[in-house]
């Protein structure tokens, strides 16, 4: 599933799930080291656990962040 984030530097987030477990996450754009780190940390995690940990994180003065946008992408993926 591809999610188009809003209010962040990354331009797309690709998410692959295996049931309720995150199999793979790939960001397009954004802070490369940070997005790779977030992706690797959530891979293998249950979707609900990842959402609980990363939803609401802000980036500087922005009201959202790449991890927060990933949480929204995961919510969209499980509600489809």
TIVO-2410 file (N, C-alpha, C; in nm, 3 decimals):
# residues 80
REC num residu      c1      c2      c3 atome chaine
REC   1      X   0.084  -0.116   0.000     N      A
REC   1      X   0.000   0.000   0.000    CA      A
REC   1      X   0.089   0.124   0.000     C      A
REC   2      X   0.052   0.220  -0.079     N      A
REC   2      X   0.126   0.345  -0.085    CA      A
REC   2      X   0.044   0.454  -0.018     C      A
REC   3      X   0.110   0.530   0.070     N      A
REC   3      X   0.046   0.641   0.142    CA      A
REC   3      X   0.122   0.768   0.105     C      A
REC   4      X   0.047   0.874   0.076     N      A
REC   4      X   0.108   1.004   0.045    CA      A
REC   4      X   0.099   1.090   0.171     C      A
REC   5      X   0.212   1.115   0.237     N      A
REC   5      X   0.213   1.192   0.361    CA      A
REC   5      X   0.192   1.341   0.337     C      A
REC   6      X   0.152   1.411   0.441     N      A
REC   6      X   0.126   1.555   0.435    CA      A
REC   6      X   0.203   1.625   0.545     C      A
REC   7      X   0.264   1.739   0.512     N      A
REC   7      X   0.331   1.822   0.611    CA      A
REC   7      X   0.470   1.776   0.651     C      A
REC   8      X   0.530   1.686   0.572     N      A
REC   8      X   0.665   1.635   0.602    CA      A
REC   8      X   0.749   1.636   0.475     C      A
REC   9      X   0.877   1.608   0.489     N      A
REC   9      X   0.969   1.608   0.375    CA      A
REC   9      X   0.953   1.486   0.285     C      A
REC  10      X   0.914   1.373   0.341     N      A
REC  10      X   0.899   1.254   0.258    CA      A
REC  10      X   0.778   1.269   0.167     C      A
REC  11      X   0.786   1.209   0.047     N      A
REC  11      X   0.679   1.225  -0.051    CA      A
REC  11      X   0.591   1.101  -0.064     C      A
REC  12      X   0.634   0.988  -0.007     N      A
REC  12      X   0.554   0.865  -0.012    CA      A
REC  12      X   0.604   0.769   0.095     C      A
REC  13      X   0.512   0.686   0.142     N      A
REC  13      X   0.546   0.579   0.236    CA      A
REC  13      X   0.482   0.452   0.182     C      A
REC  14      X   0.564   0.351   0.153     N      A
REC  14      X   0.515   0.221   0.108    CA      A
REC  14      X   0.518   0.125   0.226     C      A
REC  15      X   0.404   0.062   0.251     N      A
REC  15      X   0.389  -0.027   0.366    CA      A
REC  15      X   0.344  -0.163   0.316     C      A
REC  16      X   0.410  -0.268   0.366     N      A
REC  16      X   0.369  -0.405   0.336    CA      A
REC  16      X   0.341  -0.475   0.468     C      A
REC  17      X   0.219  -0.529   0.480     N      A
REC  17      X   0.180  -0.599   0.602    CA      A
REC  17      X   0.165  -0.747   0.575     C      A
REC  18      X   0.182  -0.824   0.681     N      A
REC  18      X   0.153  -0.967   0.680    CA      A
REC  18      X   0.051  -0.986   0.791     C      A
REC  19      X  -0.076  -0.975   0.757     N      A
REC  19      X  -0.180  -0.976   0.859    CA      A
REC  19      X  -0.171  -0.848   0.940     C      A
REC  20      X  -0.148  -0.863   1.071     N      A
REC  20      X  -0.137  -0.744   1.158    CA      A
REC  20      X   0.008  -0.714   1.196     C      A
REC  21      X   0.102  -0.768   1.118     N      A
REC  21      X   0.244  -0.747   1.143    CA      A
REC  21      X   0.305  -0.668   1.026     C      A
REC  22      X   0.389  -0.572   1.060     N      A
REC  22      X   0.454  -0.490   0.957    CA      A
REC  22      X   0.569  -0.570   0.897     C      A
REC  23      X   0.559  -0.595   0.768     N      A
REC  23      X   0.662  -0.672   0.699    CA      A
REC  23      X   0.772  -0.580   0.644     C      A
REC  24      X   0.731  -0.466   0.584     N      A
REC  24      X   0.830  -0.376   0.525    CA      A
REC  24      X   0.773  -0.235   0.518     C      A
REC  25      X   0.861  -0.137   0.542     N      A
REC  25      X   0.827   0.004   0.529    CA      A
REC  25      X   0.938   0.071   0.450     C      A
REC  26      X   0.899   0.152   0.351     N      A
REC  26      X   0.997   0.225   0.272    CA      A
REC  26      X   0.947   0.367   0.249     C      A
REC  27      X   1.028   0.464   0.290     N      A
REC  27      X   0.997   0.605   0.269    CA      A
REC  27      X   1.064   0.651   0.141     C      A
REC  28      X   0.998   0.741   0.069     N      A
REC  28      X   1.058   0.810  -0.044    CA      A
REC  28      X   1.081   0.953   0.002     C      A
REC  29      X   1.206   0.995   0.000     N      A
REC  29      X   1.241   1.129   0.048    CA      A
REC  29      X   1.250   1.133   0.199     C      A
REC  30      X   1.259   1.252   0.252     N      A
REC  30      X   1.273   1.269   0.396    CA      A
REC  30      X   1.418   1.257   0.439     C      A
REC  31      X   1.441   1.259   0.568     N      A
REC  31      X   1.576   1.246   0.625    CA      A
REC  31      X   1.615   1.099   0.619     C      A
REC  32      X   1.702   1.066   0.528     N      A
REC  32      X   1.733   0.928   0.495    CA      A
REC  32      X   1.767   0.841   0.616     C      A
REC  33      X   1.855   0.887   0.702     N      A
REC  33      X   1.893   0.807   0.819    CA      A
REC  33      X   1.776   0.785   0.913     C      A
REC  34      X   1.698   0.890   0.937     N      A
REC  34      X   1.584   0.878   1.028    CA      A
REC  34      X   1.475   0.788   0.972     C      A
REC  35      X   1.444   0.803   0.844     N      A
REC  35      X   1.339   0.720   0.787    CA      A
REC  35      X   1.381   0.573   0.778     C      A
REC  36      X   1.509   0.549   0.750     N      A
REC  36      X   1.558   0.410   0.751    CA      A
REC  36      X   1.550   0.351   0.891     C      A
REC  37      X   1.586   0.432   0.990     N      A
REC  37      X   1.583   0.386   1.128    CA      A
REC  37      X   1.442   0.353   1.173     C      A
REC  38      X   1.348   0.441   1.145     N      A
REC  38      X   1.208   0.416   1.182    CA      A
REC  38      X   1.157   0.291   1.111     C      A
REC  39      X   1.189   0.279   0.983     N      A
REC  39      X   1.144   0.161   0.907    CA      A
REC  39      X   1.194   0.032   0.968     C      A
REC  40      X   1.320   0.026   1.000     N      A
REC  40      X   1.377  -0.097   1.056    CA      A
REC  40      X   1.325  -0.127   1.196     C      A
REC  41      X   1.300  -0.022   1.273     N      A
REC  41      X   1.250  -0.043   1.408    CA      A
REC  41      X   1.109  -0.101   1.410     C      A
REC  42      X   1.024  -0.061   1.315     N      A
REC  42      X   0.886  -0.109   1.318    CA      A
REC  42      X   0.867  -0.240   1.243     C      A
REC  43      X   0.959  -0.278   1.157     N      A
REC  43      X   0.945  -0.405   1.085    CA      A
REC  43      X   0.943  -0.521   1.184     C      A
REC  44      X   0.844  -0.608   1.167     N      A
REC  44      X   0.826  -0.722   1.257    CA      A
REC  44      X   0.735  -0.691   1.375     C      A
REC  45      X   0.697  -0.565   1.391     N      A
REC  45      X   0.610  -0.522   1.500    CA      A
REC  45      X   0.464  -0.537   1.461     C      A
REC  46      X   0.378  -0.557   1.560     N      A
REC  46      X   0.234  -0.554   1.535    CA      A
REC  46      X   0.196  -0.411   1.501     C      A
REC  47      X   0.104  -0.395   1.408     N      A
REC  47      X   0.061  -0.263   1.364    CA      A
REC  47      X   0.015  -0.179   1.483     C      A
REC  48      X  -0.067  -0.234   1.569     N      A
REC  48      X  -0.120  -0.158   1.683    CA      A
REC  48      X  -0.010  -0.111   1.778     C      A
REC  49      X   0.091  -0.192   1.797     N      A
REC  49      X   0.204  -0.153   1.883    CA      A
REC  49      X   0.283  -0.038   1.822     C      A
REC  50      X   0.307  -0.046   1.690     N      A
REC  50      X   0.382   0.061   1.622    CA      A
REC  50      X   0.304   0.192   1.627     C      A
REC  51      X   0.174   0.186   1.601     N      A
REC  51      X   0.092   0.307   1.604    CA      A
REC  51      X   0.098   0.370   1.743     C      A
REC  52      X   0.087   0.289   1.846     N      A
REC  52      X   0.090   0.340   1.984    CA      A
REC  52      X   0.222   0.411   2.016     C      A
REC  53      X   0.331   0.364   1.958     N      A
REC  53      X   0.462   0.421   1.987    CA      A
REC  53      X   0.494   0.548   1.907     C      A
REC  54      X   0.446   0.557   1.783     N      A
REC  54      X   0.491   0.666   1.696    CA      A
REC  54      X   0.386   0.772   1.665     C      A
REC  55      X   0.259   0.745   1.690     N      A
REC  55      X   0.154   0.843   1.659    CA      A
REC  55      X   0.170   0.966   1.748     C      A
REC  56      X   0.162   1.083   1.687     N      A
REC  56      X   0.168   1.208   1.762    CA      A
REC  56      X   0.306   1.270   1.773     C      A
REC  57      X   0.410   1.203   1.721     N      A
REC  57      X   0.545   1.260   1.723    CA      A
REC  57      X   0.548   1.380   1.630     C      A
REC  58      X   0.610   1.488   1.675     N      A
REC  58      X   0.621   1.609   1.594    CA      A
REC  58      X   0.766   1.630   1.551     C      A
REC  59      X   0.784   1.703   1.440     N      A
REC  59      X   0.917   1.733   1.388    CA      A
REC  59      X   0.936   1.884   1.395     C      A
REC  60      X   1.018   1.928   1.488     N      A
REC  60      X   1.042   2.070   1.504    CA      A
REC  60      X   0.914   2.146   1.531     C      A
REC  61      X   0.887   2.247   1.450     N      A
REC  61      X   0.766   2.329   1.465    CA      A
REC  61      X   0.647   2.270   1.392     C      A
REC  62      X   0.668   2.163   1.318     N      A
REC  62      X   0.559   2.102   1.242    CA      A
REC  62      X   0.466   2.025   1.335     C      A
REC  63      X   0.339   2.020   1.301     N      A
REC  63      X   0.244   1.946   1.386    CA      A
REC  63      X   0.248   1.795   1.364     C      A
REC  64      X   0.334   1.748   1.275     N      A
REC  64      X   0.344   1.606   1.242    CA      A
REC  64      X   0.491   1.572   1.215     C      A
REC  65      X   0.517   1.448   1.178     N      A
REC  65      X   0.653   1.401   1.147    CA      A
REC  65      X   0.640   1.279   1.058     C      A
REC  66      X   0.752   1.231   1.008     N      A
REC  66      X   0.749   1.107   0.928    CA      A
REC  66      X   0.698   0.989   1.009     C      A
REC  67      X   0.742   0.971   1.137     N      A
REC  67      X   0.684   0.862   1.215    CA      A
REC  67      X   0.533   0.878   1.236     C      A
REC  68      X   0.487   1.000   1.262     N      A
REC  68      X   0.344   1.025   1.279    CA      A
REC  68      X   0.268   0.993   1.151     C      A
REC  69      X   0.324   1.032   1.037     N      A
REC  69      X   0.261   1.003   0.909    CA      A
REC  69      X   0.260   0.851   0.883     C      A
REC  70      X   0.363   0.781   0.926     N      A
REC  70      X   0.364   0.635   0.915    CA      A
REC  70      X   0.251   0.576   0.999     C      A
REC  71      X   0.228   0.629   1.116     N      A
REC  71      X   0.117   0.581   1.200    CA      A
REC  71      X  -0.016   0.599   1.127     C      A
REC  72      X  -0.034   0.712   1.060     N      A
REC  72      X  -0.157   0.735   0.984    CA      A
REC  72      X  -0.167   0.637   0.867     C      A
REC  73      X  -0.053   0.610   0.803     N      A
REC  73      X  -0.052   0.512   0.693    CA      A
REC  73      X  -0.092   0.374   0.743     C      A
REC  74      X  -0.040   0.337   0.860     N      A
REC  74      X  -0.072   0.206   0.917    CA      A
REC  74      X  -0.220   0.198   0.955     C      A
REC  75      X  -0.275   0.306   1.011     N      A
REC  75      X  -0.417   0.308   1.043    CA      A
REC  75      X  -0.501   0.291   0.917     C      A
REC  76      X  -0.461   0.358   0.810     N      A
REC  76      X  -0.532   0.345   0.683    CA      A
REC  76      X  -0.523   0.202   0.630     C      A
REC  77      X  -0.406   0.143   0.641     N      A
REC  77      X  -0.385   0.006   0.590    CA      A
REC  77      X  -0.472  -0.096   0.664     C      A
REC  78      X  -0.484  -0.082   0.794     N      A
REC  78      X  -0.564  -0.181   0.868    CA      A
REC  78      X  -0.714  -0.156   0.859     C      A
REC  79      X  -0.753  -0.035   0.819     N      A
REC  79      X  -0.895  -0.003   0.805    CA      A
REC  79      X  -0.948  -0.024   0.663     C      A
REC  80      X  -0.864  -0.069   0.573     N      A
REC  80      X  -0.908  -0.093   0.434    CA      A
REC  80      X  -0.977  -0.226   0.422     C      A
***
